Amino acid sequence: MLNSMQVPAEVMRKWQEIADLLAEILRVPSALIMRAEPPNIKVFVSSESKGNPYEPGEVACLNTGLYCETVMNTRRPLIVPDALQDEAWKSNPDIKLGMISYLGVPISWPDGEIFGTICVLDRKSNEYSELYLRLLLQWRDVLQADLISIASMQREIEQREAKIRRLVDANIIGIVIWNVEGQILDANNEFLRIVGYDQHDLLSGRVSWADMTPSEWRDRNALALSELKNKRAAQPFEKEYIRKDGSRIPVLVGIAGLEGTEGQGIAFVLDLTERKRAETQARESERRFRNMQMELAHANRLATLGQLTASITHEVKQPITAALLNTQTAQRLLTRQQPDVEKAKKAIDRAVLNGMRVSEVVDRTHALVRKEPVRKDRMEINEAISGVIGLTRGEASKNGVQVRTQLAEGLPVIQGSRVQIQQVMLNLIVNAVEAMSQMNDDRRELQISTRAEANCVLVSVRDSGPGLSDGAIERAFEAFYTTKSSGLGMGLSICRSIVEDHGGRLWATANVPKGAAFQFTVPINADCRD
């Protein structure tokens, strides 16, 4: 309803200036803007001029013969030069205030409904010239232009409120009106569902956002209120509410201040239960995936080591035999009629070295066989690679492969899992030896090198085997892809996962002049720089 609209304060100040100016120009004691509020009419604006008997907010009943009432009924300008001389106006109520002359015009809302009048009154007889009437009409047009703006603004407000109401009633998210004392003043059904309360609880004042906030979240609440005070809104944040049944519920809350209210705000509340459940499931899936990867990697290590069983056995048996011979030699030297203690001591020293070599092979093998959680520590990559070379030395020798190494000195220490890096090297070396063993070429060479790059360490394993076709290079790292008659084709796929888990990259190219080259990088973390 247009007639019930509030006139903004800035417009009221403008209308007051118009009334004051009108009284001054026409030299009358009273210039008024009247507003119809059936069954009354109210002095909406009254000029601050000397001798004006009308006070703002003063009301009078309609149907009492007022000048303005006639203007509103006829919707036409009215001039009464002297009511005392006019039988039709002698009983006019304004005469009791001494106002015997009148000039007024109607004011209308944009839809044609009467707003009221703008008029001037005088204590003396006044003819009010045509010029004054035109002036009054001009001011009336100004007032009506303001009413058009007010009506337009009101329509926009109503449309905006209708949209907000649709959002609230849709119950897609929880929406609440609250105050800084902690009370929930209003809330939609979705919010009540989230916190487990009902409309009866809300109306009885038992729903308080302060009481529903667990103690550990109150500092975060205070931070949001501080942000709201400075910026009129706070960034959405996650917290928990204590529901009516005592359980907790995770929510996302965004708050904003309410225009024209002190200490009140509006908040939207989103139930995060499903999202949190999905996050938990995702973490559990990720944990299972990691465990499965670890199991596969361990199985792959065992399978690869299984290929080296004969070689490792030889690596162990050889020093044991040597240790036995050295011990027997020492025994003979000490049991002579003239014991040769010095030579016996040297034989025993050799036996000790043989034993240490056996222990070294066993330790390396045991480290790869163990199934332990992946732990990334500071490590020297050359030392880890050398261990694998030592473990596969026998296998390479058995297949007539000459191993050449070019390990750069002074490489930065990297952060990684020693077992996993060794597993990658073990796979690459065993694959290379196996590929070369199928060739009739007498020259079988395996070249292993390391070097420092800008932000990583580059490891290369190059062989002189048959190499990989273009298609095989592309598919070499696919799970279950293999060019061999035996094996699952998981080794290179697992190696790539391990390298990528370390933040590096593993790839294959053709070696020059022949064979295949597998290279991988391991990034140098800033924490590992010396």
Secondary structure as a PSIPRED ss2 file (coil, helix, strand):
# PSIPRED VFORMAT (PSIPRED V4.0)

   1 M C   1.000  0.000  0.000
   2 L H   0.000  1.000  0.000
   3 N H   0.000  1.000  0.000
   4 S H   0.000  1.000  0.000
   5 M C   1.000  0.000  0.000
   6 Q C   1.000  0.000  0.000
   7 V C   1.000  0.000  0.000
   8 P C   1.000  0.000  0.000
   9 A H   0.000  1.000  0.000
  10 E H   0.000  1.000  0.000
  11 V H   0.000  1.000  0.000
  12 M H   0.000  1.000  0.000
  13 R H   0.000  1.000  0.000
  14 K H   0.000  1.000  0.000
  15 W H   0.000  1.000  0.000
  16 Q H   0.000  1.000  0.000
  17 E H   0.000  1.000  0.000
  18 I H   0.000  1.000  0.000
  19 A H   0.000  1.000  0.000
  20 D H   0.000  1.000  0.000
  21 L H   0.000  1.000  0.000
  22 L H   0.000  1.000  0.000
  23 A H   0.000  1.000  0.000
  24 E H   0.000  1.000  0.000
  25 I H   0.000  1.000  0.000
  26 L H   0.000  1.000  0.000
  27 R C   1.000  0.000  0.000
  28 V C   1.000  0.000  0.000
  29 P C   1.000  0.000  0.000
  30 S E   0.000  0.000  1.000
  31 A E   0.000  0.000  1.000
  32 L E   0.000  0.000  1.000
  33 I E   0.000  0.000  1.000
  34 M E   0.000  0.000  1.000
  35 R E   0.000  0.000  1.000
  36 A E   0.000  0.000  1.000
  37 E E   0.000  0.000  1.000
  38 P C   1.000  0.000  0.000
  39 P C   1.000  0.000  0.000
  40 N E   0.000  0.000  1.000
  41 I E   0.000  0.000  1.000
  42 K E   0.000  0.000  1.000
  43 V E   0.000  0.000  1.000
  44 F E   0.000  0.000  1.000
  45 V E   0.000  0.000  1.000
  46 S E   0.000  0.000  1.000
  47 S C   1.000  0.000  0.000
  48 E C   1.000  0.000  0.000
  49 S C   1.000  0.000  0.000
  50 K C   1.000  0.000  0.000
  51 G C   1.000  0.000  0.000
  52 N C   1.000  0.000  0.000
  53 P C   1.000  0.000  0.000
  54 Y C   1.000  0.000  0.000
  55 E C   1.000  0.000  0.000
  56 P C   1.000  0.000  0.000
  57 G C   1.000  0.000  0.000
  58 E C   1.000  0.000  0.000
  59 V E   0.000  0.000  1.000
  60 A E   0.000  0.000  1.000
  61 C E   0.000  0.000  1.000
  62 L C   1.000  0.000  0.000
  63 N C   1.000  0.000  0.000
  64 T C   1.000  0.000  0.000
  65 G C   1.000  0.000  0.000
  66 L C   1.000  0.000  0.000
  67 Y H   0.000  1.000  0.000
  68 C H   0.000  1.000  0.000
  69 E H   0.000  1.000  0.000
  70 T H   0.000  1.000  0.000
  71 V H   0.000  1.000  0.000
  72 M H   0.000  1.000  0.000
  73 N H   0.000  1.000  0.000
  74 T H   0.000  1.000  0.000
  75 R C   1.000  0.000  0.000
  76 R C   1.000  0.000  0.000
  77 P C   1.000  0.000  0.000
  78 L E   0.000  0.000  1.000
  79 I E   0.000  0.000  1.000
  80 V E   0.000  0.000  1.000
  81 P C   1.000  0.000  0.000
  82 D C   1.000  0.000  0.000
  83 A H   0.000  1.000  0.000
  84 L H   0.000  1.000  0.000
  85 Q H   0.000  1.000  0.000
  86 D C   1.000  0.000  0.000
  87 E C   1.000  0.000  0.000
  88 A C   1.000  0.000  0.000
  89 W C   1.000  0.000  0.000
  90 K C   1.000  0.000  0.000
  91 S C   1.000  0.000  0.000
  92 N C   1.000  0.000  0.000
  93 P H   0.000  1.000  0.000
  94 D H   0.000  1.000  0.000
  95 I H   0.000  1.000  0.000
  96 K H   0.000  1.000  0.000
  97 L H   0.000  1.000  0.000
  98 G C   1.000  0.000  0.000
  99 M C   1.000  0.000  0.000
 100 I C   1.000  0.000  0.000
 101 S E   0.000  0.000  1.000
 102 Y E   0.000  0.000  1.000
 103 L E   0.000  0.000  1.000
 104 G E   0.000  0.000  1.000
 105 V E   0.000  0.000  1.000
 106 P E   0.000  0.000  1.000
 107 I E   0.000  0.000  1.000
 108 S E   0.000  0.000  1.000
 109 W C   1.000  0.000  0.000
 110 P C   1.000  0.000  0.000
 111 D C   1.000  0.000  0.000
 112 G C   1.000  0.000  0.000
 113 E C   1.000  0.000  0.000
 114 I E   0.000  0.000  1.000
 115 F E   0.000  0.000  1.000
 116 G E   0.000  0.000  1.000
 117 T E   0.000  0.000  1.000
 118 I E   0.000  0.000  1.000
 119 C E   0.000  0.000  1.000
 120 V E   0.000  0.000  1.000
 121 L E   0.000  0.000  1.000
 122 D E   0.000  0.000  1.000
 123 R C   1.000  0.000  0.000
 124 K C   1.000  0.000  0.000
 125 S C   1.000  0.000  0.000
 126 N C   1.000  0.000  0.000
 127 E C   1.000  0.000  0.000
 128 Y C   1.000  0.000  0.000
 129 S C   1.000  0.000  0.000
 130 E H   0.000  1.000  0.000
 131 L H   0.000  1.000  0.000
 132 Y H   0.000  1.000  0.000
 133 L H   0.000  1.000  0.000
 134 R H   0.000  1.000  0.000
 135 L H   0.000  1.000  0.000
 136 L H   0.000  1.000  0.000
 137 L H   0.000  1.000  0.000
 138 Q H   0.000  1.000  0.000
 139 W H   0.000  1.000  0.000
 140 R H   0.000  1.000  0.000
 141 D H   0.000  1.000  0.000
 142 V H   0.000  1.000  0.000
 143 L H   0.000  1.000  0.000
 144 Q H   0.000  1.000  0.000
 145 A H   0.000  1.000  0.000
 146 D H   0.000  1.000  0.000
 147 L H   0.000  1.000  0.000
 148 I H   0.000  1.000  0.000
 149 S H   0.000  1.000  0.000
 150 I H   0.000  1.000  0.000
 151 A H   0.000  1.000  0.000
 152 S H   0.000  1.000  0.000
 153 M H   0.000  1.000  0.000
 154 Q H   0.000  1.000  0.000
 155 R H   0.000  1.000  0.000
 156 E H   0.000  1.000  0.000
 157 I H   0.000  1.000  0.000
 158 E H   0.000  1.000  0.000
 159 Q H   0.000  1.000  0.000
 160 R H   0.000  1.000  0.000
 161 E H   0.000  1.000  0.000
 162 A H   0.000  1.000  0.000
 163 K H   0.000  1.000  0.000
 164 I H   0.000  1.000  0.000
 165 R H   0.000  1.000  0.000
 166 R H   0.000  1.000  0.000
 167 L H   0.000  1.000  0.000
 168 V H   0.000  1.000  0.000
 169 D H   0.000  1.000  0.000
 170 A H   0.000  1.000  0.000
 171 N C   1.000  0.000  0.000
 172 I C   1.000  0.000  0.000
 173 I C   1.000  0.000  0.000
 174 G E   0.000  0.000  1.000
 175 I E   0.000  0.000  1.000
 176 V E   0.000  0.000  1.000
 177 I E   0.000  0.000  1.000
 178 W E   0.000  0.000  1.000
 179 N E   0.000  0.000  1.000
 180 V C   1.000  0.000  0.000
 181 E C   1.000  0.000  0.000
 182 G C   1.000  0.000  0.000
 183 Q E   0.000  0.000  1.000
 184 I E   0.000  0.000  1.000
 185 L E   0.000  0.000  1.000
 186 D E   0.000  0.000  1.000
 187 A E   0.000  0.000  1.000
 188 N C   1.000  0.000  0.000
 189 N H   0.000  1.000  0.000
 190 E H   0.000  1.000  0.000
 191 F H   0.000  1.000  0.000
 192 L H   0.000  1.000  0.000
 193 R H   0.000  1.000  0.000
 194 I H   0.000  1.000  0.000
 195 V H   0.000  1.000  0.000
 196 G C   1.000  0.000  0.000
 197 Y C   1.000  0.000  0.000
 198 D C   1.000  0.000  0.000
 199 Q H   0.000  1.000  0.000
 200 H H   0.000  1.000  0.000
 201 D H   0.000  1.000  0.000
 202 L H   0.000  1.000  0.000
 203 L H   0.000  1.000  0.000
 204 S C   1.000  0.000  0.000
 205 G C   1.000  0.000  0.000
 206 R C   1.000  0.000  0.000
 207 V C   1.000  0.000  0.000
 208 S E   0.000  0.000  1.000
 209 W H   0.000  1.000  0.000
 210 A H   0.000  1.000  0.000
 211 D H   0.000  1.000  0.000
 212 M H   0.000  1.000  0.000
 213 T C   1.000  0.000  0.000
 214 P C   1.000  0.000  0.000
 215 S H   0.000  1.000  0.000
 216 E H   0.000  1.000  0.000
 217 W H   0.000  1.000  0.000
 218 R H   0.000  1.000  0.000
 219 D H   0.000  1.000  0.000
 220 R H   0.000  1.000  0.000
 221 N H   0.000  1.000  0.000
 222 A H   0.000  1.000  0.000
 223 L H   0.000  1.000  0.000
 224 A H   0.000  1.000  0.000
 225 L H   0.000  1.000  0.000
 226 S H   0.000  1.000  0.000
 227 E H   0.000  1.000  0.000
 228 L H   0.000  1.000  0.000
 229 K H   0.000  1.000  0.000
 230 N H   0.000  1.000  0.000
 231 K H   0.000  1.000  0.000
 232 R C   1.000  0.000  0.000
 233 A E   0.000  0.000  1.000
 234 A E   0.000  0.000  1.000
 235 Q E   0.000  0.000  1.000
 236 P E   0.000  0.000  1.000
 237 F E   0.000  0.000  1.000
 238 E E   0.000  0.000  1.000
 239 K E   0.000  0.000  1.000
 240 E E   0.000  0.000  1.000
 241 Y E   0.000  0.000  1.000
 242 I E   0.000  0.000  1.000
 243 R C   1.000  0.000  0.000
 244 K C   1.000  0.000  0.000
 245 D C   1.000  0.000  0.000
 246 G C   1.000  0.000  0.000
 247 S C   1.000  0.000  0.000
 248 R E   0.000  0.000  1.000
 249 I E   0.000  0.000  1.000
 250 P E   0.000  0.000  1.000
 251 V E   0.000  0.000  1.000
 252 L E   0.000  0.000  1.000
 253 V E   0.000  0.000  1.000
 254 G E   0.000  0.000  1.000
 255 I E   0.000  0.000  1.000
 256 A E   0.000  0.000  1.000
 257 G E   0.000  0.000  1.000
 258 L C   1.000  0.000  0.000
 259 E C   1.000  0.000  0.000
 260 G C   1.000  0.000  0.000
 261 T C   1.000  0.000  0.000
 262 E C   1.000  0.000  0.000
 263 G C   1.000  0.000  0.000
 264 Q E   0.000  0.000  1.000
 265 G E   0.000  0.000  1.000
 266 I E   0.000  0.000  1.000
 267 A E   0.000  0.000  1.000
 268 F E   0.000  0.000  1.000
 269 V E   0.000  0.000  1.000
 270 L E   0.000  0.000  1.000
 271 D E   0.000  0.000  1.000
 272 L C   1.000  0.000  0.000
 273 T H   0.000  1.000  0.000
 274 E H   0.000  1.000  0.000
 275 R H   0.000  1.000  0.000
 276 K H   0.000  1.000  0.000
 277 R H   0.000  1.000  0.000
 278 A H   0.000  1.000  0.000
 279 E H   0.000  1.000  0.000
 280 T H   0.000  1.000  0.000
 281 Q H   0.000  1.000  0.000
 282 A H   0.000  1.000  0.000
 283 R H   0.000  1.000  0.000
 284 E H   0.000  1.000  0.000
 285 S H   0.000  1.000  0.000
 286 E H   0.000  1.000  0.000
 287 R H   0.000  1.000  0.000
 288 R H   0.000  1.000  0.000
 289 F H   0.000  1.000  0.000
 290 R H   0.000  1.000  0.000
 291 N H   0.000  1.000  0.000
 292 M H   0.000  1.000  0.000
 293 Q H   0.000  1.000  0.000
 294 M H   0.000  1.000  0.000
 295 E H   0.000  1.000  0.000
 296 L H   0.000  1.000  0.000
 297 A H   0.000  1.000  0.000
 298 H H   0.000  1.000  0.000
 299 A H   0.000  1.000  0.000
 300 N H   0.000  1.000  0.000
 301 R H   0.000  1.000  0.000
 302 L H   0.000  1.000  0.000
 303 A H   0.000  1.000  0.000
 304 T H   0.000  1.000  0.000
 305 L H   0.000  1.000  0.000
 306 G H   0.000  1.000  0.000
 307 Q H   0.000  1.000  0.000
 308 L C   1.000  0.000  0.000
 309 T H   0.000  1.000  0.000
 310 A H   0.000  1.000  0.000
 311 S H   0.000  1.000  0.000
 312 I H   0.000  1.000  0.000
 313 T H   0.000  1.000  0.000
 314 H H   0.000  1.000  0.000
 315 E H   0.000  1.000  0.000
 316 V H   0.000  1.000  0.000
 317 K H   0.000  1.000  0.000
 318 Q H   0.000  1.000  0.000
 319 P H   0.000  1.000  0.000
 320 I H   0.000  1.000  0.000
 321 T H   0.000  1.000  0.000
 322 A H   0.000  1.000  0.000
 323 A H   0.000  1.000  0.000
 324 L H   0.000  1.000  0.000
 325 L H   0.000  1.000  0.000
 326 N H   0.000  1.000  0.000
 327 T H   0.000  1.000  0.000
 328 Q H   0.000  1.000  0.000
 329 T H   0.000  1.000  0.000
 330 A H   0.000  1.000  0.000
 331 Q H   0.000  1.000  0.000
 332 R H   0.000  1.000  0.000
 333 L H   0.000  1.000  0.000
 334 L H   0.000  1.000  0.000
 335 T H   0.000  1.000  0.000
 336 R C   1.000  0.000  0.000
 337 Q C   1.000  0.000  0.000
 338 Q C   1.000  0.000  0.000
 339 P C   1.000  0.000  0.000
 340 D C   1.000  0.000  0.000
 341 V H   0.000  1.000  0.000
 342 E H   0.000  1.000  0.000
 343 K H   0.000  1.000  0.000
 344 A H   0.000  1.000  0.000
 345 K H   0.000  1.000  0.000
 346 K H   0.000  1.000  0.000
 347 A H   0.000  1.000  0.000
 348 I H   0.000  1.000  0.000
 349 D H   0.000  1.000  0.000
 350 R H   0.000  1.000  0.000
 351 A H   0.000  1.000  0.000
 352 V H   0.000  1.000  0.000
 353 L H   0.000  1.000  0.000
 354 N H   0.000  1.000  0.000
 355 G H   0.000  1.000  0.000
 356 M H   0.000  1.000  0.000
 357 R H   0.000  1.000  0.000
 358 V H   0.000  1.000  0.000
 359 S H   0.000  1.000  0.000
 360 E H   0.000  1.000  0.000
 361 V H   0.000  1.000  0.000
 362 V H   0.000  1.000  0.000
 363 D H   0.000  1.000  0.000
 364 R H   0.000  1.000  0.000
 365 T H   0.000  1.000  0.000
 366 H H   0.000  1.000  0.000
 367 A H   0.000  1.000  0.000
 368 L H   0.000  1.000  0.000
 369 V H   0.000  1.000  0.000
 370 R C   1.000  0.000  0.000
 371 K C   1.000  0.000  0.000
 372 E C   1.000  0.000  0.000
 373 P C   1.000  0.000  0.000
 374 V C   1.000  0.000  0.000
 375 R C   1.000  0.000  0.000
 376 K C   1.000  0.000  0.000
 377 D E   0.000  0.000  1.000
 378 R E   0.000  0.000  1.000
 379 M E   0.000  0.000  1.000
 380 E C   1.000  0.000  0.000
 381 I H   0.000  1.000  0.000
 382 N H   0.000  1.000  0.000
 383 E H   0.000  1.000  0.000
 384 A H   0.000  1.000  0.000
 385 I H   0.000  1.000  0.000
 386 S H   0.000  1.000  0.000
 387 G H   0.000  1.000  0.000
 388 V H   0.000  1.000  0.000
 389 I H   0.000  1.000  0.000
 390 G H   0.000  1.000  0.000
 391 L H   0.000  1.000  0.000
 392 T H   0.000  1.000  0.000
 393 R H   0.000  1.000  0.000
 394 G H   0.000  1.000  0.000
 395 E H   0.000  1.000  0.000
 396 A H   0.000  1.000  0.000
 397 S H   0.000  1.000  0.000
 398 K H   0.000  1.000  0.000
 399 N C   1.000  0.000  0.000
 400 G C   1.000  0.000  0.000
 401 V C   1.000  0.000  0.000
 402 Q E   0.000  0.000  1.000
 403 V E   0.000  0.000  1.000
 404 R E   0.000  0.000  1.000
 405 T E   0.000  0.000  1.000
 406 Q E   0.000  0.000  1.000
 407 L E   0.000  0.000  1.000
 408 A C   1.000  0.000  0.000
 409 E C   1.000  0.000  0.000
 410 G C   1.000  0.000  0.000
 411 L C   1.000  0.000  0.000
 412 P C   1.000  0.000  0.000
 413 V C   1.000  0.000  0.000
 414 I E   0.000  0.000  1.000
 415 Q E   0.000  0.000  1.000
 416 G E   0.000  0.000  1.000
 417 S C   1.000  0.000  0.000
 418 R H   0.000  1.000  0.000
 419 V H   0.000  1.000  0.000
 420 Q H   0.000  1.000  0.000
 421 I H   0.000  1.000  0.000
 422 Q H   0.000  1.000  0.000
 423 Q H   0.000  1.000  0.000
 424 V H   0.000  1.000  0.000
 425 M H   0.000  1.000  0.000
 426 L H   0.000  1.000  0.000
 427 N H   0.000  1.000  0.000
 428 L H   0.000  1.000  0.000
 429 I H   0.000  1.000  0.000
 430 V H   0.000  1.000  0.000
 431 N H   0.000  1.000  0.000
 432 A H   0.000  1.000  0.000
 433 V H   0.000  1.000  0.000
 434 E H   0.000  1.000  0.000
 435 A H   0.000  1.000  0.000
 436 M H   0.000  1.000  0.000
 437 S H   0.000  1.000  0.000
 438 Q C   1.000  0.000  0.000
 439 M C   1.000  0.000  0.000
 440 N C   1.000  0.000  0.000
 441 D C   1.000  0.000  0.000
 442 D C   1.000  0.000  0.000
 443 R C   1.000  0.000  0.000
 444 R C   1.000  0.000  0.000
 445 E E   0.000  0.000  1.000
 446 L E   0.000  0.000  1.000
 447 Q E   0.000  0.000  1.000
 448 I E   0.000  0.000  1.000
 449 S E   0.000  0.000  1.000
 450 T E   0.000  0.000  1.000
 451 R E   0.000  0.000  1.000
 452 A E   0.000  0.000  1.000
 453 E C   1.000  0.000  0.000
 454 A C   1.000  0.000  0.000
 455 N C   1.000  0.000  0.000
 456 C E   0.000  0.000  1.000
 457 V E   0.000  0.000  1.000
 458 L E   0.000  0.000  1.000
 459 V E   0.000  0.000  1.000
 460 S E   0.000  0.000  1.000
 461 V E   0.000  0.000  1.000
 462 R E   0.000  0.000  1.000
 463 D E   0.000  0.000  1.000
 464 S C   1.000  0.000  0.000
 465 G C   1.000  0.000  0.000
 466 P C   1.000  0.000  0.000
 467 G C   1.000  0.000  0.000
 468 L C   1.000  0.000  0.000
 469 S C   1.000  0.000  0.000
 470 D H   0.000  1.000  0.000
 471 G H   0.000  1.000  0.000
 472 A H   0.000  1.000  0.000
 473 I H   0.000  1.000  0.000
 474 E H   0.000  1.000  0.000
 475 R H   0.000  1.000  0.000
 476 A C   1.000  0.000  0.000
 477 F C   1.000  0.000  0.000
 478 E C   1.000  0.000  0.000
 479 A C   1.000  0.000  0.000
 480 F C   1.000  0.000  0.000
 481 Y C   1.000  0.000  0.000
 482 T C   1.000  0.000  0.000
 483 T C   1.000  0.000  0.000
 484 K C   1.000  0.000  0.000
 485 S C   1.000  0.000  0.000
 486 S C   1.000  0.000  0.000
 487 G C   1.000  0.000  0.000
 488 L C   1.000  0.000  0.000
 489 G C   1.000  0.000  0.000
 490 M C   1.000  0.000  0.000
 491 G H   0.000  1.000  0.000
 492 L H   0.000  1.000  0.000
 493 S H   0.000  1.000  0.000
 494 I H   0.000  1.000  0.000
 495 C H   0.000  1.000  0.000
 496 R H   0.000  1.000  0.000
 497 S H   0.000  1.000  0.000
 498 I H   0.000  1.000  0.000
 499 V H   0.000  1.000  0.000
 500 E H   0.000  1.000  0.000
 501 D H   0.000  1.000  0.000
 502 H C   1.000  0.000  0.000
 503 G C   1.000  0.000  0.000
 504 G C   1.000  0.000  0.000
 505 R C   1.000  0.000  0.000
 506 L E   0.000  0.000  1.000
 507 W E   0.000  0.000  1.000
 508 A E   0.000  0.000  1.000
 509 T E   0.000  0.000  1.000
 510 A E   0.000  0.000  1.000
 511 N C   1.000  0.000  0.000
 512 V C   1.000  0.000  0.000
 513 P C   1.000  0.000  0.000
 514 K C   1.000  0.000  0.000
 515 G C   1.000  0.000  0.000
 516 A E   0.000  0.000  1.000
 517 A E   0.000  0.000  1.000
 518 F E   0.000  0.000  1.000
 519 Q E   0.000  0.000  1.000
 520 F E   0.000  0.000  1.000
 521 T E   0.000  0.000  1.000
 522 V E   0.000  0.000  1.000
 523 P E   0.000  0.000  1.000
 524 I C   1.000  0.000  0.000
 525 N C   1.000  0.000  0.000
 526 A H   0.000  1.000  0.000
 527 D H   0.000  1.000  0.000
 528 C H   0.000  1.000  0.000
 529 R C   1.000  0.000  0.000
 530 D C   1.000  0.000  0.000
